[in-house]
Amino acid sequence: MPKTSAGRTIFYGWFIVATTFTIAALTTGPRNGLGVFVVPMSTDFGWSRSTVSLAAAMGFLVNGLSQPFLGRLFDMFGGRKVIMASLATFGVGTILLSLTFHIIFFILLFGLALSIAWSGASLTTLNALLARWFQRKRATVLGLSTAGASAGGLLLIPLAMYLLHLTDWRMTWVALGAIILVVALPLAFFFLQDDPRDLGLLPDGEQDSARDRQTDPSRAVRGPLETDSWRAALGSLPFWQLTGAYFVCGFTTAMLTTHFIPYAIDRGFASSTAAAAFALMSGLNVAGVIVAGALADRFGRKNLLACVYAARGGAYAMLVMAPGPWSLWGFAAIAGFSYWATAPLTTSLTADVYGLRSLGTLNGITFLIHQVGGAASIQFAGFMRDLTGSYTIPFAIAGMLLMPAALSAFSVREQTYSVKYQHLPNPAGS
């Protein structure tokens, strides 16, 4: 086992990356795959779309509210224990969804218990663990981890639809839960480690950075808004510019997880075609988040973030207005590159402006606002579907909201506040 990341053997952190990628895929798949179950479960139980939307909306809200508490447990007991306990609970709970007999049971299990469990194994905790292992390549690694969530949609949504046609929705829930218990949980047990120092290692790149600071103390540069207190960030404009846009991000992505497949079916597409379009969107986003992270490191964050929001708005316009198959596949293609790309960009820009000392808390607050937007959109879309018989109005509103979100991101004064653009102070005596 090498003592530093400079050895010739593979740095152990890359095994952590592969593990978190897989966990993100296998846990995000069942959550985002709820749309596969909306029609068959509603048919069996006579649920309206607004009724089943209540479980999904509650799930997003509970997930956001529980993030700060799971983050506190993460800090107290370590990420490995929290993630493993969450995976075990999430896997068993997913299997228990097969026993659904009433909407109250479904809301309590899916909207409450599973949402809390998902908080402990979500990208928030997975990326917090990864941040301890990487320094120089942190943005790239966070993009790879986020890509795992998209890979879950690419692989598990079509799998769930196939199993649904092969068996029924009850056995499909059992299969998805079993995958978590048989694959994700053992991977976490054998490969996750809380800190590289536990293995006698240093974070990738930390050794070089530490040497630079020792030989050139002037390199310790702080941004104008960098703070040790998360409360101070709440009084500054960039935080609310990013958070306001992230609310729209939640509003425009969450409704897709629950209502995209039912929307496509309502438009006359086969359920398998709708699932394939969702899978295409997820698959393209694997590349989208990785490319976005690389471009952001090279060219800056806020302009790219604005472009992502604008592209998603164009995708919604195509979904609502384009004729026939063009609407479905055009939306999947355009939205695919922007579906999750906002997450690493928002986190990176927040870190650049406010520093790392309060990043966990600020990310938790931002993610909570994101989930509030998601919960609102899920319930609103279900209500409007029941009221008007169509999803057109909520999907059109989602597209229109993305334009001010793009402007909000674009207006962030990145070169003024980001530490990346601060001039290094001259060494003493120079």
C-alpha positions, -999 to +999 in steps of 0.1 A: +000+000+000+016+033-010+021+060+015+013+089-008-008+094-039+025+097-059+032+060-060+030+039-090+001+018-078-035+030-083-044+056-057-070+040-035-093+070-039-102+058-074-117+027-058-138+051-037-149+069-069-159+036-085-179+026-054-197+059-050-205+059-088-221+025-084-240+034-052-253+066-068-265+046-098-283+019-079-300+043-054-309+070-078-324+046-102-353+034-080-360+070-069-361+084-104-379+053-117-411+061-098-426+072-131-425+036-143-448+026-115-472+056-116-496+042-142-498+005-131-501+013-094-527+040-100-546+016-122-546-011-095-556+012-066-576+038-084-552+066-074-554+100-091-522+116-104-523+142-076-526+115-050-496+095-061-477+128-066-482+135-029-459+106-020-432+118-045-435+154-034-433+145+002-402+123-005-384+152-021-392+176+007-383+151+035-351+143+016-341+179+017-351+185+053-332+154+065-299+163+047-286+186+075-293+159+101-277+131+081-247+154+075-243+159+113-243+121+117-218+119+089-195+142+108-200+124+141-198+087+131-181+088+097-195+085+062-189+047+058-213+039+087-240+063+076-239+052+040-240+015+049-269+019+073-288+040+048-282+015+020-295-013+042-326+006+051-331+018+015-328-017+001-352-033+026-377-004+023-377-007-015-386-044-012-413-036+012-429-013-014-441-045-030-465-049-001-483-016-008-520-019-001-530+017+006-519+052-004-510+059+033-487+029+034-470+041+002-467+077+014-452+067+048-427+042+032-417+060+000-423+096+010-409+093+046-387+063+055-370+058+021-365+095+016-346+097+049-326+066+040-317+081+006-304+112+023-277+091+040-266+076+007-272+105-017-248+126-037-245+150-008-229+124+015-211+105-012-195+137-025-186+148+010-167+115+014-150+120-020-139+155-011-117+140+017-099+118-008-092+144-036-080+179-038-065+188-072-090+166-092-120+173-069-142+189-096-136+160-120-142+134-093-175+151-082-186+151-119-178+114-121-198+106-090-228+127-103-226+108-135-233+076-116-268+090-108-274+095-145-261+060-152-288+047-128-315+062-150-298+048-181-297+012-168-324+008-142-353+026-158-354+003-188-347-027-165-376-017-143-399-013-173-388-047-187-394-064-154-428-047-151-439-062-184-423-095-176-438-098-141-457-070-123-450-039-103-447-058-070-419-081-082-402-051-098-399-033-065-385-065-050-358-067-077-347-031-074-344-035-036-325-067-039-300-051-063-292-025-036-287-052-009-267-076-031-245-051-050-244-016-034-242-026+003-213-051-001-194-026-022-198+000+005-187-026+032-155-037+014-143-005-004-155+027+014-131+043+038-137+075+056-103+092+053-071+084+033-051+089+065-068+058+079-048+038+052-016+059+057-023+079+026-027+116+017-055+130-004-046+131-041-027+163-046-026+175-010+012+168-007+021+191-036-003+218-024+011+217+011+047+220-002+036+250-023+022+268+007+054+261+027+077+275+000+054+303-010+031+315+018+018+342-005-003+316-023-028+315+005-054+337-012-089+343+001-118+355-019-137+387-008-167+367+004-148+337+018-161+330+053-158+306+082-195+312+091-223+300+069-246+327+083-224+354+067-230+339+033-267+342+037-264+380+036-246+381+003-262+383-032-243+355-050-256+328-026-292+337-034-285+340-071-272+305-071-299+292-047-327+308-066-316+292-098-312+259-080-348+261-068-358+262-105-334+233-111-353+212-086-386+224-100-377+214-136-359+181-128-381+165-101-413+166-121-395+146-148-388+117-124-425+113-116-444+126-146-422+124-177-432+088-185-469+093-178-467+125-199-453+106-228-479+078-224-506+105-224-492+118-256-497+084-272-462+069-269-458+033-258-446+029-222-414+012-234-407+041-258-412+066-229-388+046-207-362+045-235-364+082-240-358+087-202-329+063-204-314+082-233-317+114-214-299+098-184-273+083-206-264+115-224-262+132-190-234+109-180-213+126-206-229+160-198-218+162-162-183+150-169-178+174-197-194+203-177-169+197-148-139+197-172-151+228-190-159+246-157-123+240-144-110+254-177-132+283-185-151+292-153-184+282-138-212+308-140-214+312-178-215+275-183-241+271-156-263+297-173-260+279-206-271+247-189-303+263-176-310+279-210-305+246-228-329+229-205-354+256-212-351+250-249-356+213-243-389+220-225-400+242-253-394+213-277-412+189-255-443+210-254-443+225-289-426+201-313-448+176-332-448+139-329-416+119-320-395+151-323-409+163-290-399+133-270-365+124-286-355+161-291-362+168-254-343+137-243-313+147-264-311+183-253-321+178-217-297+149-214-266+171-214-281+194-187-302+172-165-277+168-136-249+192-149-260+220-126-250+201-094-212+200-098-212+235-113-233+250-084-212+232-058-179+243-074-190+280-077-202+280-041-168+267-030-150+293-051-169+322-037-174+311+000-145+287+006-145+252+020-150+258+057-187+262+056-193+245+023-212+215+038-237+237+055-242+260+025-246+230+002-272+216+026-292+248+026-290+251-012-300+214-017-330+219+007-342+248-015-337+226-046-358+199-030-386+224-020-388+233-057-389+196-067-416+188-042-437+218-054-433+208-091-443+172-085-475+181-067-483+209-090-479+187-121-501+160-107-528+185-096-528+201-131-530+167-148-561+159-128-576+193-133-570+197-170-563+162-182-529+172-195-494+180-183-489+208-209-493+237-185-469+226-158-443+216-184-446+249-202-442+268-169-411+248-161-396+258-194-403+295-189-388+295-154-355+283-167-349+315-186-348+337-154-327+309-138-302+312-166-301+350-161-296+346-124-266+323-129-252+345-156-254+376-134-232+362-106-200+383-105-177+353-106-145+373-115-152+396-086-159+371-059-143+338-069-110+329-054-098+317-088-097+352-101-080+369-071-046+383-077-019+366-057-003+391-032+033+400-038+058+382-015+073+405+012+100+427-002+092+421-038 
